[in-house]
Structure formats: structure tokens, C-alpha cells
Amino acid sequence: MPTPDPRFPILAGLGSPSELNGMSDSELEALAAEMREAITDQLLSLVRKELIRPEPPDAHGDVFGFRHALIRDAAYEALSKAT
């Protein structure tokens, strides 16, 4: 199993996907709320650093875009090296 990203400590406690099957609806809702909060915090941090910017929301919710194509390219390049 891959090691969870240290920037998202909430994911460390998840274990395997099969462990989610044993969680109650209220536990899953609480986990989802915590994850949404953690992701929102990370996105806002990237906005403050001017790496991404908010775009008009779509039917699926909030949308963010890279502030510059070079930032996007560097981010995708870093992802491909990490995997």
C-alpha cells in the first residue's frame, strides 16, 4: 500500500479501502468533512502562494486553475517523477 502524503495526515488512518466498508454512514460523513477541510486548506495555501487561482465554479463545485502554464508544467513534471 502506498505511503499517505504527510500533508494530509487524516489519510494515514484510513488503511486499506476495505476498512471503509466497516464504517458507519456518520463515520464516513465525518471523514469526508475532515478531508474536504484539509483539501480546502491546501488549495487556499496554493492560492495565497499565487500558484493557482479560483475560476468560475461549474456544476461539480469549485474550480481552480494554474496561474501560468510553466507552473502547471512543473507541477505535472513533479507528479510524473514522484510516481
MONOR-V257571 format. One line per field, one symbol per residue. ss: DSSP state (h for helix, s for strand, l for the rest). phi: phi as a letter, one per 20 degrees, with the letter a starting at -180 (. if undefined). psi: psi as a letter, one per 40 degrees, with the letter a starting at -180 (. if undefined). A space follows every 50 residues. Layout:
ss->???
phi->???
psi->???
//
This chain:
ss->llllllllhhhhhlllhhhhhlllhhhhhhhhhhhhhhhhhhhhhhhhll lsssssssllssssssllhhhhhhhhhhhhhhl
phi->.ffffffcffffefmegffffeefgffffffffffgffffgfffffffem eccfdgfdfepfcccffbfffgffffffffffd
psi->hihiheegddddedaidddddeiiddddddddddddddddddddddddef diiiihiadeaihiiididddddddddddddd.
//
